[in-house]
Amino acid sequence: MLISTKGRYAIRVMIDLAENRQSGYVPLRDVAERQQISEKYLESIISLLSKAGLVEGIRGKGGGYRLTREPEEYTAWEILNVANGTMAPVACLKDGAPECDRHDICKSLSLYENIYELMELYLGEITLPQLVSGEFTTAEEFAGKKL
């Protein structure tokens, strides 16, 4: 599973908006500058986030973007799904994908389903404030292993 550049940048944008939410609407130019990401490229990412209802924006003086909900209500899973389009590890698990001809005899399907479920469980418990602080469950902790 490869998280796209859009996915990585979407996480950075959402963290930036959460960190600067006291300012109200945050100009995209400021986000681009702080995150060292092309403003043009950020426009395509913010468009995805806006269409999904994760952020809202206004134009003009004092315009910019802001979160539509409290930061605690966002998860890494939700953000990455919006930006990546899917987090499915294989094409046959994408939403709306036609059932594969080998579905009934595929010996590896359950492996991919389990990978998908683990990703959703892990990323679904990491909230935006945890991403801001950098303090979230490690993979080992999540799996219940001792360091």
C-alpha positions in Angstrom: 0.0 0.0 0.0 1.4 3.3 -1.1 0.1 6.5 0.4 0.0 9.0 -2.4 1.7 12.4 -2.3 -1.8 13.9 -2.2 -2.5 11.8 0.9 0.7 12.9 2.6 0.1 16.5 1.8 -3.6 16.3 2.9 -2.4 15.2 6.3 0.0 18.1 6.4 -2.7 20.6 5.3 -5.1 19.3 8.0 -2.5 19.5 10.7 -1.7 23.1 9.6 -5.3 24.1 9.7 -5.7 22.6 13.1 -2.6 24.3 14.4 -3.8 27.7 13.1 -7.5 27.4 13.6 -7.6 30.3 16.2 -6.8 32.6 13.2 -10.2 31.7 11.6 -9.9 31.2 7.9 -6.3 30.4 7.0 -5.1 31.6 3.5 -3.9 28.8 1.3 -0.8 30.8 0.5 0.2 30.7 4.2 -0.3 27.0 4.4 1.7 26.5 1.2 4.5 28.6 2.6 4.7 26.9 6.0 4.4 23.4 4.4 6.7 24.2 1.5 4.2 22.8 -1.0 3.3 24.5 -4.2 0.1 26.6 -3.8 -1.1 25.3 -7.2 -0.8 21.7 -6.0 -2.5 22.5 -2.7 -5.5 23.9 -4.6 -6.2 20.4 -5.9 -5.8 18.9 -2.5 -7.9 21.5 -0.7 -10.6 21.0 -3.4 -10.8 17.3 -2.5 -11.0 18.1 1.2 -13.6 20.7 0.6 -15.8 18.5 -1.6 -15.7 15.8 1.1 -16.8 18.4 3.7 -13.6 18.3 5.8 -12.8 21.9 5.2 -14.7 25.0 4.1 -13.4 28.1 2.4 -14.3 31.7 1.6 -12.8 33.9 -1.1 -11.6 37.5 -0.8 -10.1 39.6 1.9 -9.9 37.6 5.1 -10.6 34.4 3.1 -9.0 31.1 3.3 -9.8 27.7 4.7 -10.8 26.2 8.0 -11.9 22.9 9.5 -15.6 22.2 9.4 -15.6 20.2 12.7 -13.6 20.0 15.9 -10.1 18.5 15.3 -11.0 15.4 17.5 -13.6 14.4 15.0 -11.1 13.8 12.2 -9.1 10.7 11.8 -6.0 9.9 9.7 -8.1 7.2 8.0 -10.8 9.7 6.8 -8.2 12.2 5.6 -6.2 9.6 3.7 -9.3 8.0 2.1 -10.4 11.4 0.8 -7.0 12.3 -0.6 -6.0 8.9 -1.8 -9.4 8.0 -3.2 -9.1 4.7 -1.5 -6.9 2.9 1.0 -7.7 -0.5 -0.4 -4.5 -2.6 -0.7 -5.8 -4.3 -3.9 -8.2 -3.2 -6.6 -10.8 -5.8 -5.8 -11.4 -4.3 -2.4 -12.1 -0.7 -3.7 -15.6 0.5 -3.1 -17.8 -0.3 -6.0 -15.3 -2.7 -7.6 -16.8 -5.5 -9.5 -16.4 -8.9 -7.9 -13.3 -10.7 -9.3 -13.8 -13.9 -11.3 -11.5 -15.6 -8.7 -13.3 -14.3 -5.7 -14.6 -17.7 -4.5 -11.2 -19.5 -5.0 -8.8 -16.6 -4.2 -6.5 -17.9 -1.4 -5.0 -14.5 -0.8 -8.2 -12.4 -0.6 -8.5 -12.9 3.2 -4.9 -11.6 3.6 -5.7 -8.4 1.7 -9.0 -8.0 3.6 -7.1 -8.3 6.9 -4.5 -5.8 5.8 -7.3 -3.4 4.9 -9.1 -4.0 8.2 -5.9 -3.4 10.2 -5.2 -0.2 8.4 -8.7 1.1 9.0 -8.6 0.1 12.7 -5.1 1.7 13.3 -5.6 4.9 11.2 -9.2 5.2 12.4 -8.1 5.7 16.0 -5.5 8.4 15.2 -7.1 11.8 15.5 -6.0 15.2 14.1 -4.9 16.4 17.6 -2.7 13.3 17.9 -1.2 14.1 14.5 -0.6 17.7 15.6 1.2 16.5 18.8 2.9 13.6 17.2 1.7 11.4 20.1 -0.3 8.5 18.9 -0.2 4.7 19.3 2.8 3.0 17.6 2.2 0.0 15.5 3.8 -2.2 18.1 1.6 -0.8 20.9 -1.4 -1.2 18.6 -0.5 -4.9 18.0 -0.2 -5.3 21.8 3.5 -6.2 21.8 5.9 -5.2 24.4 8.9 -3.1 23.4 
